[in-house]
Amino acid sequence: MNWLDLVAYFFGGAFLTNAIPHVVAGMMGEAFQSPFAKPPGEGLSSSTVNIVWGFFNLAVGYLLVCRVGDFGLRTTSDVAALGLGGLLIGLFLARRFGRFHGGNEPQRT
């Protein structure tokens, strides 16, 4: 197993995970943070921008997972690298954007 393949799968998992909120927000017609907002990553971008950004992330994730090496769903190291990339970017972004949506300090009832 080439370790560079695992690095590609790790980042592929990160890109695929990052695509989810952008595509969902765009399909719901809601504005959402993106790198193209003002200020970048803090302001809101239109639903159209989020659809385009989400599908860009899907394309990059696809290229990194399906076109680098020989990704195998039954190969533990491949799936672990993909899952770890998705988990870590998910945790990072949950903390980063939680401050905008109340996710870092949910109200207790």
C-alpha positions as CSV (number, residue, x, y, z in Angstrom):
1,M,0.0,0.0,0.0
2,N,1.4,3.3,-1.0
3,W,1.1,5.9,1.8
4,L,0.4,8.6,-0.7
5,D,-2.8,6.8,-1.7
6,L,-3.9,6.9,2.0
7,V,-3.2,10.7,2.1
8,A,-5.3,11.1,-1.0
9,Y,-8.1,9.1,0.6
10,F,-7.9,11.1,3.8
11,F,-8.3,14.4,1.9
12,G,-10.9,12.8,-0.3
13,G,-13.0,12.0,2.8
14,A,-12.5,15.7,3.9
15,F,-13.8,17.0,0.6
16,L,-16.7,14.6,0.4
17,T,-17.8,15.5,3.9
18,N,-17.4,19.2,3.2
19,A,-19.7,18.9,0.2
20,I,-22.7,17.7,2.3
21,P,-23.7,21.0,4.1
22,H,-23.2,23.1,1.0
23,V,-25.3,20.9,-1.3
24,V,-28.0,20.5,1.4
25,A,-28.2,24.2,2.1
26,G,-28.2,25.0,-1.6
27,M,-31.0,22.6,-2.3
28,M,-33.0,24.0,0.6
29,G,-32.6,27.5,-0.9
30,E,-30.8,28.7,2.2
31,A,-27.7,31.0,2.4
32,F,-24.7,29.4,4.0
33,Q,-21.1,30.2,4.7
34,S,-18.6,29.6,2.0
35,P,-15.1,30.7,1.0
36,F,-16.6,33.2,-1.5
37,A,-18.6,35.2,1.1
38,K,-17.5,38.5,2.5
39,P,-15.7,38.0,4.9
40,P,-14.6,34.6,3.6
41,G,-16.0,31.8,5.7
42,E,-18.1,34.0,7.9
43,G,-20.5,35.8,5.6
44,L,-23.3,34.0,3.8
45,S,-23.2,33.0,0.2
46,S,-26.3,32.4,-2.0
47,S,-27.8,28.9,-2.4
48,T,-26.6,28.8,-6.0
49,V,-23.0,29.5,-4.9
50,N,-23.3,26.8,-2.3
51,I,-24.5,24.2,-4.9
52,V,-21.6,25.0,-7.1
53,W,-19.1,24.9,-4.2
54,G,-20.6,21.6,-3.0
55,F,-20.4,19.9,-6.3
56,F,-16.8,21.2,-6.7
57,N,-16.0,19.4,-3.4
58,L,-17.8,16.3,-4.6
59,A,-15.7,16.3,-7.8
60,V,-12.4,16.8,-6.0
61,G,-13.4,14.1,-3.5
62,Y,-14.3,11.7,-6.3
63,L,-10.9,12.3,-8.0
64,L,-9.0,11.8,-4.8
65,V,-10.8,8.6,-3.9
66,C,-11.6,6.9,-7.2
67,R,-8.8,8.1,-9.5
68,V,-5.8,7.8,-7.1
69,G,-4.6,4.3,-6.4
70,D,-7.0,1.4,-6.1
71,F,-9.5,2.3,-3.4
72,G,-11.2,-0.7,-1.9
73,L,-14.3,-0.7,0.3
74,R,-13.1,-3.9,1.8
75,T,-9.6,-2.6,2.5
76,T,-9.6,-1.4,6.1
77,S,-6.7,1.1,5.7
78,D,-8.4,2.8,2.7
79,V,-11.8,3.1,4.5
80,A,-10.1,4.2,7.7
81,A,-8.2,7.0,5.9
82,L,-11.3,8.2,4.2
83,G,-13.4,8.1,7.4
84,L,-10.7,9.8,9.4
85,G,-10.5,12.6,6.9
86,G,-14.3,13.1,7.0
87,L,-14.4,12.9,10.8
88,L,-11.6,15.4,11.4
89,I,-12.9,18.0,9.0
90,G,-16.4,17.5,10.4
91,L,-15.2,18.1,13.9
92,F,-13.1,21.1,12.9
93,L,-16.0,22.7,10.9
94,A,-18.5,22.0,13.7
95,R,-16.4,24.0,16.1
96,R,-15.5,26.7,13.5
97,F,-19.1,27.3,12.3
98,G,-20.9,26.4,15.6
99,R,-20.3,29.9,16.8
100,F,-22.6,31.2,14.0
101,H,-25.4,28.8,14.6
102,G,-25.3,28.3,18.3
103,G,-23.8,24.8,18.0
104,N,-20.8,25.5,20.3
105,E,-23.1,26.6,23.3
106,P,-26.5,25.0,22.9
107,Q,-29.2,26.3,25.2
108,R,-30.1,23.9,28.0
109,T,-33.7,23.5,28.9
